[in-house]
Amino acid sequence: MRPCSSSMKNQRKVIAFLNKEKKSSKTRKTLFCLCFCIGTVSLCFSQNQHTWVVQQKPLNHVLDSIEKRLDVSFSYDYDLAKSIEVTKTIDFRSALLELCEDLFEDVPFVFDIDSQKNIRLIPQQKENHLAMKELQIIDSKTREPIPYVAISFDNGSGAETNEDGFFQVPGRRTNTILLHRLGYQQTEIDISKIENGNLIEMTPTPSPLQDILVVEEEPGIRLSDDSGGIEVKESQFKQSQGSVFTADPMRTIQLLPGISAHNDLSSEIRIRGGDADESLIILDGMTLYEAKHYYGIFSTINAGIVENISVYKNNTPADTEGRTSGVIDITTFPSEQKTNDFLDVQIGLMNASGSTVFSLGKTIQVMAGGRFTTGNPGQSRFQKLLNPRPSQRVQERDFESFNVVSQVPVYAFNDWNAKMQWDLSDHSKLFFTTFHSHDETQLDFERQLKVSGPNITVTLFEEIYDEKGAWNNHAYQLGSTVDLNEKTMWENRVVLSKSNSFSALSSLFSRRVNADSTRVGQYSNQIANDISDLHLFSTFTFQQMKSGRLKAGVDYQRIDNVFDIEYGDRKQFNQEQKAQMTSAFFAQKWRPNAKTTLDIGARLTHYDQTESWFFCTPNCI
């Protein structure tokens, strides 16, 4: 039975399809083998690009090839290099130093690479018998090992002995070593001549050097990193001789740029040409109106208790009321005195000072300091600078004489500071601060005008003069701080500052009119000035981040000023002034990096006398 034609056709199609699939499979196999071979060849070629197998080739040929490949220059003995055959595998991907160390490991050359990629090859001398062995350095007298000896090898390298005095010789490249150690003689040794085992002896010598202590010292005057003001540390004004009798912080400030004094005898501050009363002086947060003693020659600031002084000449902080010229902010009692009980007393020819810090239990700490005069400055030579007139003057014109019996002023001053801090808890504390200064002077003298004849003396004029004066400055501060949370602190303060001055003068005189009558007269006056300043503060401080801080708050200030002048029993002049100010402020400080500080602040103040608001120009430092 024959198959049909259609069946035969289908069989032929199936056979043709199978044959075609066979050929396609062979083609894929061929392509795969071809790709594998190409990859293998490429990999080998890539490896050959970075490595070079050297088989018994002269060293000079190898060096020439490396110069072309790595763009370096070799300097060497051509004849010696030509006679040396090298068998190595050189990896050009290695660092130049590693490549040279591997290449010259078994070659009698020592290489030296400079900064310009010039490599100098030095023929190596004969190997020493102590190559790569440990040696020990000992004291020739005590036979004890010597640690930390500085060692210099003749190939330019160096080493140091360990705690047991051992060190290692770096192979055949070294022939001599030089030993250095404080307290011992410098020793140079030829390694090939060491015969006493592995021991090297050093001879001790007495050292003329004594111990040297190096201490880092903070500069006395520097620009503040936070506020932009000038900071004067205690070390600066304690080293400066401020006045005739004692060091004075205010005289140190007078040496700063843009600050001067009225004259050489004055301790008052003039910032950028302003008067002394145009600068605000703050002592531990309290305003001082009279910061001077003895007509301005001494300041009321005790140098023995001052920790830091910040001077602001044109960038007054927003949380400070400010003045026309500038602000001087003084912080008392150095930090190292606050942690331990402390007592310091100093006695001089004209004044004495002292300061103390002590604790009352575990939560209360008291800090106090003061000064007072031990002599009368008016009786010293210093008085001649103020009053050039002699204490006694006599003029003779025929029979006339003018005699001043006594003209020596009596003067005394004192000032006192005190702080008390009470830690109520870990998050709150109460503090009280006070300051007092007092000046008192008195001048009494008598003078007479007489006419003398052969048998008679007539008094024409006689006067008894009495002058008294007193200046007082008092300040009190009561405050508290509370940590509301880890980043917020609330501070409240009440400050009362008072300043008063008083001077009185009286003169009783008699004048001869004629032989039968004498006229008696009296003159007197009194001048008084009282200033009272009440200041209330409430401030919040937010620590936004490690490098940022925001301070915001309000304050209220009331100032009363009374000025009186009296002649005899009549009041000739009387003036009373009152002023109230209410302010709100904020100050933002941010330090994006160690060298940049951004300080932005603004202050808004209302004056009751003018019924107007005053907006301070924002600070941006």
C-alpha positions as CSV (number, residue, x, y, z in Angstrom):
1,M,0.0,0.0,0.0
2,R,1.7,3.3,-1.1
3,P,1.4,6.4,1.0
4,C,-0.4,9.3,-0.4
5,S,1.4,12.3,-2.0
6,S,0.3,14.7,0.8
7,S,1.8,12.5,3.5
8,M,5.1,12.3,1.7
9,K,5.2,16.1,1.4
10,N,4.7,16.5,5.1
11,Q,7.5,14.1,5.9
12,R,9.9,16.0,3.6
13,K,9.0,19.3,5.3
14,V,9.7,17.8,8.8
15,I,13.1,16.4,7.7
16,A,14.0,19.7,6.1
17,F,13.1,21.6,9.3
18,L,15.2,19.2,11.5
19,N,18.2,19.6,9.2
20,K,17.9,23.4,9.4
21,E,17.7,23.3,13.2
22,K,20.9,21.2,13.3
23,K,22.8,23.7,11.2
24,S,21.5,26.6,13.4
25,S,22.7,24.7,16.6
26,K,26.2,24.3,15.1
27,T,26.3,28.0,14.2
28,R,25.5,29.0,17.8
29,K,28.1,26.7,19.2
30,T,30.7,28.1,16.8
31,L,29.8,31.7,17.8
32,F,30.1,30.8,21.5
33,C,33.5,29.3,21.1
34,L,34.6,32.3,19.1
35,C,33.5,34.8,21.8
36,F,35.2,32.7,24.5
37,C,38.4,32.7,22.6
38,I,38.3,36.5,22.0
39,G,37.6,37.2,25.7
40,T,40.4,34.9,26.8
41,V,42.8,36.7,24.5
42,S,41.6,40.1,25.6
43,L,42.1,39.2,29.2
44,C,45.6,37.9,28.6
45,F,46.4,41.0,26.6
46,S,45.0,43.2,29.4
47,Q,47.1,41.4,31.9
48,N,50.1,41.7,29.7
49,Q,49.5,45.4,29.5
50,H,50.1,45.8,33.4
51,T,52.7,43.0,34.0
52,W,56.0,42.2,32.4
53,V,57.7,38.9,32.8
54,V,61.5,39.5,32.6
55,Q,63.6,36.4,31.8
56,Q,67.4,36.8,32.2
57,K,67.6,40.3,30.7
58,P,70.4,42.8,31.5
59,L,69.4,45.3,34.1
60,N,70.1,48.3,31.9
61,H,67.5,47.1,29.3
62,V,64.9,46.6,32.1
63,L,65.6,50.1,33.4
64,D,65.2,51.6,29.9
65,S,61.8,49.9,29.5
66,I,60.6,51.1,32.9
67,E,61.7,54.7,32.1
68,K,59.6,54.7,28.9
69,R,56.6,53.1,30.6
70,L,56.5,55.1,33.9
71,D,58.1,58.4,32.8
72,V,60.9,58.2,35.3
73,S,64.6,58.7,35.1
74,F,67.3,56.4,36.4
75,S,70.9,57.4,37.2
76,Y,73.3,54.4,37.6
77,D,76.6,52.8,36.7
78,Y,75.9,51.6,33.2
79,D,78.7,48.9,33.1
80,L,77.7,47.4,36.4
81,A,74.0,47.3,35.4
82,K,74.9,45.7,32.1
83,S,76.7,42.9,33.8
84,I,73.7,42.0,36.0
85,E,70.9,39.8,34.6
86,V,67.4,40.1,36.0
87,T,64.6,37.6,36.2
88,K,61.4,39.2,37.6
89,T,57.7,39.7,37.1
90,I,57.2,43.5,37.1
91,D,53.7,44.8,37.9
92,F,53.3,48.3,36.6
93,R,50.2,48.9,38.6
94,S,52.2,49.0,41.8
95,A,53.4,52.2,43.4
96,L,56.8,53.4,42.3
97,L,58.4,52.7,45.7
98,E,57.0,49.2,45.9
99,L,58.1,48.5,42.3
100,C,61.7,49.6,43.1
101,E,61.8,47.6,46.3
102,D,60.7,44.5,44.5
103,L,63.1,45.0,41.5
104,F,66.2,45.8,43.5
105,E,65.6,43.2,46.3
106,D,68.2,40.8,44.8
107,V,70.3,43.4,43.0
108,P,73.4,45.0,44.6
109,F,72.0,48.6,44.3
110,V,70.5,51.0,46.8
111,F,67.9,53.3,45.3
112,D,67.0,56.9,46.3
113,I,63.8,58.6,44.9
114,D,63.5,62.4,45.0
115,S,60.4,64.5,44.5
116,Q,61.0,64.8,40.7
117,K,60.8,61.1,40.0
118,N,64.6,60.9,39.6
119,I,65.9,57.6,40.9
120,R,69.6,57.3,41.8
121,L,71.1,53.9,42.1
122,I,74.0,53.5,44.4
123,P,76.2,50.3,44.4
124,Q,75.7,48.4,47.6
125,Q,78.7,47.7,49.8
126,K,79.6,44.3,51.3
127,E,76.9,42.9,53.5
128,N,77.5,43.1,57.3
129,H,77.2,40.0,59.4
130,L,74.4,41.5,61.6
131,A,71.9,42.1,58.7
132,M,68.3,42.1,60.0
133,K,69.4,41.1,63.5
134,E,68.3,42.8,66.7
135,L,70.8,44.7,68.8
136,Q,70.4,46.0,72.3
137,I,71.8,49.3,73.8
138,I,72.7,49.3,77.4
139,D,74.2,51.7,80.0
140,S,78.0,51.1,80.3
141,K,77.8,51.6,84.1
142,T,74.6,50.1,85.3
143,R,74.3,47.6,82.4
144,E,70.6,48.5,82.2
145,P,68.8,48.8,78.8
146,I,68.4,52.3,77.5
147,P,64.9,52.9,76.0
148,Y,64.0,55.5,73.2
149,V,67.5,56.0,71.8
150,A,67.4,57.9,68.5
151,I,69.3,55.9,65.8
152,S,70.5,57.2,62.5
153,F,71.7,54.7,59.8
154,D,74.2,55.7,57.0
155,N,71.6,54.9,54.3
156,G,69.5,57.9,55.5
157,S,66.9,55.9,57.5
158,G,66.4,55.9,61.2
159,A,64.9,54.0,64.2
160,E,64.4,54.1,67.9
161,T,64.9,51.5,70.6
162,N,61.9,50.1,72.4
163,E,61.3,50.0,76.1
164,D,63.9,47.2,76.5
165,G,66.6,49.0,74.5
166,F,66.2,46.7,71.3
167,F,66.3,47.8,67.7
168,Q,66.7,46.1,64.3
169,V,69.4,46.7,61.7
170,P,67.8,47.2,58.3
171,G,69.8,44.6,56.2
172,R,72.9,44.9,54.1
173,R,72.3,48.6,53.2
174,T,73.7,49.7,56.6
175,N,77.3,49.7,57.8
176,T,77.5,52.4,60.5
177,I,75.0,53.7,63.0
178,L,74.8,57.0,65.1
179,L,73.2,56.9,68.5
180,H,71.6,59.9,70.2
181,R,70.2,60.1,73.7
182,L,69.8,62.9,76.2
183,G,72.2,62.3,79.1
184,Y,74.6,60.1,77.1
185,Q,77.5,60.7,74.8
186,Q,76.8,60.6,71.1
187,T,78.1,57.3,69.8
188,E,79.0,56.2,66.2
189,I,79.6,52.5,65.7
190,D,80.8,50.4,62.8
191,I,78.4,47.4,62.8
192,S,81.0,45.0,61.3
193,K,83.2,45.6,64.4
194,I,80.6,44.7,67.0
195,E,82.0,41.6,68.8
196,N,80.3,41.7,72.2
197,G,77.4,39.6,71.1
198,N,74.5,42.0,70.2
199,L,75.1,44.6,72.9
200,I,76.1,48.2,72.3
201,E,77.2,50.3,75.3
202,M,76.6,54.1,75.8
203,T,78.4,56.2,78.3
204,P,76.2,58.5,80.5
205,T,77.1,62.2,80.9
206,P,75.6,64.7,83.3
207,S,72.9,66.8,81.6
208,P,73.0,70.6,82.2
209,L,69.4,70.9,81.2
210,Q,66.6,71.1,83.7
211,D,62.9,70.3,83.3
212,I,61.0,72.6,81.0
213,L,57.2,73.0,81.5
214,V,55.3,74.3,78.4
215,V,51.9,75.8,79.2
216,E,49.5,77.2,76.7
217,E,48.4,80.7,77.6
218,E,45.3,82.4,76.3
219,P,45.9,85.9,74.9
220,G,45.0,88.7,77.3
221,I,43.1,90.8,74.7
222,R,41.2,89.2,71.8
223,L,38.1,89.7,69.7
224,S,35.1,87.8,71.0
225,D,34.0,84.8,68.9
226,D,30.3,85.3,69.9
227,S,29.6,89.0,70.4
228,G,32.1,90.8,68.2
229,G,33.3,92.9,71.2
230,I,36.8,93.1,72.6
231,E,37.5,90.9,75.6
232,V,40.2,91.8,78.1
233,K,41.2,88.9,80.4
234,E,42.4,89.3,84.0
235,S,45.9,88.3,83.0
236,Q,46.2,91.4,80.9
237,F,45.3,94.2,83.4
238,K,46.9,92.4,86.3
239,Q,50.3,92.6,84.5
240,S,49.8,96.2,83.6
241,Q,50.6,98.9,86.1
242,G,47.6,101.1,85.9
243,S,48.2,104.0,88.2
244,V,50.6,105.2,90.8
245,F,49.4,102.8,93.5
246,T,47.9,99.8,91.9
247,A,46.9,98.1,88.7
248,D,43.7,99.6,87.2
249,P,41.5,97.7,84.6
250,M,40.2,101.0,83.2
251,R,43.7,102.2,82.4
252,T,44.3,99.0,80.5
253,I,41.1,99.6,78.5
254,Q,42.3,103.1,77.6
255,L,45.1,101.5,75.6
256,L,42.7,99.8,73.2
257,P,42.1,101.4,69.7
258,G,39.4,104.0,69.6
259,I,39.5,104.6,73.4
260,S,41.2,107.4,75.3
261,A,41.2,109.3,78.6
262,H,40.5,113.0,79.4
263,N,44.1,113.4,80.4
264,D,47.0,111.3,81.7
265,L,45.7,111.4,85.3
266,S,42.2,110.3,84.6
267,S,40.9,106.7,84.6
268,E,37.6,107.7,82.9
269,I,36.8,106.2,79.6
270,R,36.2,108.1,76.3
271,I,35.0,105.8,73.5
272,R,35.3,107.2,70.0
273,G,35.5,110.8,71.4
274,G,32.5,110.6,73.7
275,D,32.4,111.8,77.3
276,A,32.7,109.4,80.2
277,D,28.9,109.6,81.0
278,E,28.1,108.6,77.4
279,S,29.5,105.1,78.0
280,L,27.5,102.5,79.9
281,I,29.5,100.6,82.6
282,I,27.9,97.3,83.8
283,L,29.4,95.4,86.8
284,D,27.9,91.9,87.0
285,G,24.7,93.1,85.4
286,M,24.4,96.3,87.6
287,T,24.7,99.8,86.2
288,L,27.5,102.0,87.7
289,Y,27.1,105.8,87.5
290,E,30.3,106.8,89.3
291,A,33.1,104.4,88.5
292,K,35.9,106.6,89.8
293,H,37.8,107.5,93.0
294,Y,39.8,110.6,93.9
295,Y,38.6,113.0,91.3
296,G,38.8,110.3,88.6
297,I,42.4,109.3,89.2
298,F,41.5,105.8,90.3
299,S,38.6,103.7,89.1
300,T,36.2,101.8,91.4
301,I,36.9,98.5,89.7
302,N,39.0,96.3,91.9
303,A,41.5,94.5,89.6
304,G,41.9,91.6,92.1
305,I,38.4,90.3,91.6
306,V,37.8,91.0,87.8
307,E,37.5,87.9,85.6
308,N,36.7,89.4,82.2
309,I,35.9,92.8,80.6
310,S,34.0,93.0,77.3
311,V,34.2,96.3,75.4
312,Y,31.6,97.2,72.7
313,K,32.5,100.3,70.8
314,N,29.9,100.2,68.0
315,N,28.0,96.9,68.1
316,T,26.1,97.1,71.4
317,P,24.2,93.8,72.2
318,A,20.5,94.0,71.8
319,D,19.8,92.9,75.4
320,T,21.7,95.9,76.7
321,E,20.2,99.4,76.9
322,G,23.3,101.0,75.4
323,R,24.6,104.5,75.5
324,T,25.8,107.0,72.9
325,S,29.4,105.9,72.9
326,G,29.7,102.3,73.9
327,V,29.3,99.6,76.6
328,I,31.8,98.2,79.1
329,D,30.6,94.9,80.6
330,I,32.6,93.6,83.6
331,T,32.4,90.2,85.2
332,T,34.0,89.6,88.6
333,F,35.6,86.7,90.4
334,P,37.7,84.4,88.1
335,S,36.4,80.9,87.4
336,E,39.2,79.1,89.2
337,Q,38.3,81.0,92.4
338,K,34.6,80.0,92.2
339,T,35.3,76.2,92.7
340,N,37.3,76.3,95.9
341,D,37.6,78.3,99.0
342,F,40.0,81.2,98.4
343,L,41.5,84.1,100.4
344,D,43.8,86.8,99.0
345,V,45.0,90.0,100.9
346,Q,47.3,92.7,99.5
347,I,48.5,95.7,101.5
348,G,50.2,98.7,99.8
349,L,51.5,102.1,100.9
350,M,48.3,103.9,100.1
351,N,45.6,101.2,99.9
352,A,44.8,97.6,100.8
353,S,42.7,95.1,99.0
354,G,41.4,91.6,99.6
355,S,39.0,89.0,98.2
356,T,37.6,85.7,99.5
357,V,35.4,82.8,98.3
358,F,33.8,80.4,100.8
359,S,30.8,78.0,101.0
360,L,28.0,77.8,103.4
361,G,26.9,74.2,103.2
362,K,26.6,72.5,99.9
363,T,24.2,74.9,98.2
364,I,25.4,78.4,99.1
365,Q,28.5,80.1,97.9
366,V,29.7,83.5,98.9
367,M,32.2,85.7,97.0
368,A,33.4,89.1,98.4
369,G,36.2,91.6,97.8
370,G,37.1,95.1,98.7
371,R,39.6,98.0,98.8
372,F,40.2,100.9,101.2
373,T,42.9,103.5,101.6
374,T,45.6,103.0,104.2
375,G,47.1,106.5,103.8
376,N,46.1,110.0,102.8
377,P,46.9,110.6,99.1
378,G,46.6,114.3,99.7
379,Q,49.8,114.2,101.9
380,S,51.8,112.4,99.1
381,R,53.8,113.8,96.3
382,F,50.9,112.8,94.0
383,Q,48.9,115.7,95.4
384,K,51.3,118.1,93.7
385,L,50.1,116.9,90.3
386,L,46.6,118.1,91.3
387,N,47.5,121.2,93.3
388,P,50.8,122.7,92.3
389,R,50.6,125.4,95.0
390,P,52.9,124.8,98.0
391,S,51.5,123.9,101.3
392,Q,53.0,127.0,102.8
393,R,53.7,130.3,101.1
394,V,55.2,133.5,102.5
395,Q,55.5,136.8,100.6
396,E,57.4,139.7,102.0
397,R,57.0,143.2,100.6
398,D,58.5,145.6,103.1
399,F,56.3,145.2,106.2
400,E,53.5,143.0,104.5
401,S,53.3,139.2,104.8
402,F,50.8,136.6,103.6
403,N,50.9,133.3,105.5
404,V,48.9,130.1,104.7
405,V,49.0,128.1,108.0
406,S,47.5,124.8,106.7
407,Q,46.4,123.6,103.3
408,V,46.5,119.8,103.2
409,P,43.4,117.9,102.0
410,V,42.3,114.7,103.8
411,Y,41.1,112.1,101.5
412,A,39.8,108.4,101.8
413,F,37.9,106.0,99.7
414,N,36.7,102.4,99.7
415,D,34.7,100.0,97.5
416,W,33.2,96.6,98.2
417,N,31.8,93.8,96.0
418,A,29.8,90.7,97.1
419,K,28.1,87.8,95.5
420,M,25.9,85.1,96.9
421,Q,24.6,82.1,94.9
422,W,22.1,79.6,96.3
423,D,21.4,76.4,94.4
424,L,17.8,75.7,95.1
425,S,17.8,72.6,92.9
426,D,19.6,71.1,90.0
427,H,17.5,73.3,87.6
428,S,17.1,76.6,89.6
429,K,19.2,79.0,91.6
430,L,18.9,82.3,93.3
431,F,21.6,84.9,93.4
432,F,22.3,88.3,95.1
433,T,25.0,90.8,94.0
434,T,25.9,94.2,95.5
435,F,28.5,96.9,95.0
436,H,29.4,99.9,97.2
437,S,31.9,102.7,96.8
438,H,32.5,105.7,99.0
439,D,34.8,108.8,98.6
440,E,35.2,111.4,101.3
441,T,37.4,114.5,101.2
442,Q,38.0,117.5,103.6
443,L,40.1,120.6,103.1
444,D,40.7,123.0,106.0
445,F,43.1,125.9,106.1
446,E,43.6,129.4,107.6
447,R,45.2,132.4,106.0
448,Q,46.2,135.8,107.3
449,L,47.4,139.1,105.9
450,K,49.4,141.1,108.4
451,V,51.3,144.4,108.4
452,S,54.3,144.7,110.7
453,G,56.0,147.8,111.9
454,P,58.9,148.4,114.3
455,N,56.8,148.1,117.4
456,I,53.4,146.9,116.1
457,T,51.7,144.1,114.0
458,V,48.3,144.7,112.6
459,T,46.1,141.9,111.1
460,L,44.3,143.3,108.0
461,F,42.6,140.0,106.8
462,E,41.9,136.6,108.3
463,E,40.0,133.6,106.8
464,I,39.0,130.2,108.1
465,Y,38.2,127.9,105.1
466,D,36.4,124.5,105.4
467,E,35.4,122.3,102.4
468,K,33.9,118.8,102.6
469,G,32.8,116.4,99.9
470,A,31.4,112.9,99.5
471,W,30.6,110.6,96.6
472,N,28.7,107.3,96.9
473,N,27.8,104.7,94.4
474,H,25.5,101.7,95.5
475,A,24.1,98.9,93.4
476,Y,22.0,95.9,94.4
477,Q,20.8,93.0,92.3
478,L,18.5,90.1,93.1
479,G,17.8,87.4,90.5
480,S,16.9,83.8,89.7
481,T,17.4,81.4,86.9
482,V,15.2,78.4,86.1
483,D,15.9,75.7,83.5
484,L,12.5,75.0,82.0
485,N,13.8,72.2,79.9
486,E,17.1,71.0,78.4
487,K,17.1,73.9,75.9
488,T,15.3,76.7,77.6
489,M,16.3,78.9,80.5
490,W,14.2,81.7,82.2
491,E,16.0,84.5,84.0
492,N,14.5,87.3,86.1
493,R,16.5,90.2,87.7
494,V,15.8,93.3,89.8
495,V,18.6,95.9,89.8
496,L,18.7,99.1,91.9
497,S,21.6,101.5,91.2
498,K,22.0,104.7,93.3
499,S,24.6,107.4,93.0
500,N,24.8,110.6,95.1
501,S,27.4,113.3,95.6
502,F,27.5,116.1,98.1
503,S,29.9,119.0,98.6
504,A,29.8,121.8,101.1
505,L,32.0,124.9,101.4
506,S,32.1,127.5,104.2
507,S,34.3,130.5,104.7
508,L,34.5,132.7,107.7
509,F,36.6,135.9,107.3
510,S,37.2,139.2,109.1
511,R,38.6,142.3,107.4
512,R,39.9,145.4,109.2
513,V,38.1,148.5,107.9
514,N,39.9,151.1,110.0
515,A,41.6,151.5,113.4
516,D,38.4,151.2,115.3
517,S,36.2,148.7,113.3
518,T,36.4,145.2,111.8
519,R,34.0,143.7,109.3
520,V,33.1,140.0,109.7
521,G,31.6,138.0,106.8
522,Q,30.6,134.4,106.0
523,Y,30.1,132.5,102.8
524,S,28.7,129.0,102.3
525,N,27.2,126.8,99.6
526,Q,26.0,123.2,99.2
527,I,25.6,121.1,96.1
528,A,23.9,117.7,96.1
529,N,23.0,115.3,93.2
530,D,21.1,112.1,93.6
531,I,20.4,109.5,90.9
532,S,18.2,106.4,91.4
533,D,17.8,103.7,88.7
534,L,15.4,100.8,89.0
535,H,15.7,98.1,86.4
536,L,13.6,95.0,85.9
537,F,14.6,92.2,83.5
538,S,12.9,89.0,82.3
539,T,14.7,87.0,79.7
540,F,14.2,83.7,77.9
541,T,17.2,81.9,76.4
542,F,16.6,79.1,73.8
543,Q,19.5,76.8,72.8
544,Q,18.2,75.9,69.3
545,M,21.2,73.8,68.4
546,K,24.8,73.3,69.4
547,S,25.9,76.3,67.3
548,G,22.8,78.5,67.7
549,R,21.2,80.5,70.5
550,L,18.2,82.8,70.7
551,K,17.6,85.3,73.5
552,A,14.4,87.3,73.9
553,G,13.0,89.3,76.7
554,V,11.5,92.6,78.1
555,D,12.9,95.1,80.6
556,Y,11.5,98.2,82.5
557,Q,13.7,101.1,83.7
558,R,12.8,104.1,85.9
559,I,15.4,106.8,86.6
560,D,15.0,109.7,89.1
561,N,17.5,112.5,89.3
562,V,17.5,115.3,91.8
563,F,19.9,118.2,91.7
564,D,20.1,121.0,94.4
565,I,22.2,124.1,94.9
566,E,22.0,126.2,98.1
567,Y,23.8,129.4,99.0
568,G,23.7,130.1,102.7
569,D,20.2,129.4,104.0
570,R,18.5,129.9,100.6
571,K,17.9,127.2,98.0
572,Q,18.9,128.8,94.7
573,F,18.3,125.9,92.3
574,N,16.4,122.7,92.4
575,Q,15.7,120.3,89.5
576,E,14.0,117.0,89.5
577,Q,13.8,114.6,86.5
578,K,12.0,111.4,86.1
579,A,12.1,109.0,83.1
580,Q,10.6,105.6,82.4
581,M,11.5,103.2,79.6
582,T,10.0,99.9,78.5
583,S,11.9,97.8,76.0
584,A,11.5,94.4,74.2
585,F,14.4,92.8,72.5
586,F,15.7,89.7,70.8
587,A,19.2,88.5,69.9
588,Q,20.0,85.5,67.6
589,K,23.5,84.1,67.6
590,W,24.5,81.3,65.2
591,R,27.9,79.9,64.4
592,P,27.7,77.9,61.1
593,N,31.4,77.1,61.4
594,A,34.4,77.8,63.7
595,K,35.4,81.0,61.9
596,T,31.9,82.6,61.3
597,T,29.5,84.0,63.8
598,L,26.1,85.5,62.8
599,D,24.7,87.8,65.5
600,I,21.3,89.5,64.6
601,G,19.4,91.5,67.2
602,A,16.9,94.3,67.6
603,R,15.6,96.4,70.5
604,L,12.3,98.4,70.6
605,T,12.1,101.0,73.4
606,H,9.2,103.3,74.5
607,Y,10.1,106.6,76.3
608,D,7.3,108.1,78.5
609,Q,8.7,111.7,78.3
610,T,8.2,111.9,74.6
611,E,5.5,109.2,74.3
612,S,7.3,107.7,71.4
613,W,8.8,104.4,70.4
614,F,12.4,104.1,69.3
615,F,13.5,101.2,67.2
616,C,17.2,100.3,67.4
617,T,19.0,99.4,64.2
618,P,19.3,95.6,64.1
619,N,22.7,94.2,64.9
620,C,24.3,91.9,62.3
621,I,27.9,90.8,63.0
